[in-house]
Amino acid sequence: MLSLNNTCGDTTTNRQYMLRKNQNLIKQFFDSKQYLYQADRKVAHVHVVNDIYFLHGHHKTMFKGVKKTFNNKFELASYIECNELYFEKAKQLSLF
């Protein structure tokens, strides 16, 4: 006779592990979002997951439909420089 408990248990454990792993990757993906600007206009954003950079262009800009993947920050920096982009400036808090 087949023992279904072992098979189901292993499958369930693997599924739970994969879900947890995917949830961590998804959290990392959305938590790392940074906007890119060109001439004071938001034109794209970048996500970072496991040291891989994902650039997504925004609608109604010249970057519409652009989806690029960079394997390191130097490739991303080169692309940013060539397209005259810059990251969002840090907002300074004021006391008044």
C-alpha positions as CSV (number, residue, x, y, z in Angstrom):
1,M,0.0,0.0,0.0
2,L,1.1,3.6,-0.6
3,S,1.8,5.8,2.3
4,L,0.2,9.1,1.4
5,N,1.1,10.8,4.7
6,N,4.8,11.0,3.9
7,T,4.2,12.3,0.4
8,C,1.6,14.9,1.5
9,G,3.7,16.0,4.4
10,D,6.8,16.5,2.2
11,T,4.7,18.4,-0.4
12,T,3.1,20.6,2.2
13,T,6.4,21.4,3.8
14,N,7.9,22.3,0.5
15,R,4.9,24.4,-0.4
16,Q,5.1,26.3,2.9
17,Y,8.8,26.8,2.5
18,M,8.4,28.2,-1.0
19,L,5.5,30.4,0.1
20,R,7.6,31.8,2.9
21,K,10.6,32.3,0.6
22,N,8.4,34.0,-2.0
23,Q,6.8,36.3,0.6
24,N,10.2,37.4,1.7
25,L,11.2,38.2,-1.9
26,I,7.9,40.0,-2.5
27,K,8.4,42.1,0.7
28,Q,12.0,42.8,-0.4
29,F,10.8,43.8,-3.9
30,F,8.2,46.3,-2.7
31,D,10.1,47.7,0.3
32,S,13.1,48.6,-1.8
33,K,11.2,50.8,-4.3
34,Q,13.0,54.1,-5.1
35,Y,11.8,56.7,-7.6
36,L,13.9,58.1,-10.5
37,Y,13.4,61.6,-11.8
38,Q,14.3,63.4,-14.9
39,A,13.8,67.2,-15.0
40,D,11.9,67.1,-11.7
41,R,9.4,64.6,-13.0
42,K,9.0,61.0,-11.8
43,V,9.7,58.8,-14.8
44,A,10.6,55.4,-13.3
45,H,11.3,53.4,-10.2
46,V,13.8,50.8,-9.1
47,H,13.3,47.7,-7.0
48,V,16.3,45.7,-5.5
49,V,16.0,42.0,-4.7
50,N,19.1,40.0,-3.8
51,D,21.4,42.5,-5.4
52,I,19.5,42.5,-8.7
53,Y,18.1,45.8,-9.8
54,F,14.7,46.1,-11.6
55,L,13.9,49.3,-13.4
56,H,10.3,50.0,-14.4
57,G,9.3,53.0,-16.5
58,H,6.2,55.0,-15.7
59,H,3.2,55.6,-18.0
60,K,3.0,58.9,-20.0
61,T,6.8,59.3,-19.9
62,M,9.5,58.5,-22.4
63,F,10.2,55.4,-20.2
64,K,6.7,54.0,-20.8
65,G,7.0,50.2,-21.1
66,V,10.6,50.1,-20.1
67,K,11.5,47.1,-17.9
68,K,15.2,46.5,-17.4
69,T,17.1,44.2,-15.1
70,F,20.7,45.0,-14.0
71,N,22.9,42.5,-12.3
72,N,24.9,45.1,-10.3
73,K,24.7,48.7,-9.2
74,F,27.4,49.8,-11.7
75,E,25.2,48.8,-14.7
76,L,22.3,50.6,-13.1
77,A,24.5,53.7,-12.4
78,S,25.7,53.7,-16.0
79,Y,22.1,53.6,-17.3
80,I,21.0,56.3,-15.0
81,E,23.9,58.6,-16.0
82,C,23.3,58.0,-19.8
83,N,19.6,58.9,-19.4
84,E,20.2,61.9,-17.1
85,L,18.1,60.4,-14.3
86,Y,18.5,60.9,-10.6
87,F,17.1,59.4,-7.4
88,E,14.6,61.2,-5.2
89,K,16.2,63.7,-3.1
90,A,16.0,63.0,0.7
91,K,13.3,65.1,2.3
92,Q,14.6,67.1,5.3
93,L,12.5,67.4,8.3
94,S,12.0,70.9,9.8
95,L,11.0,71.7,13.3
96,F,8.5,74.4,12.3
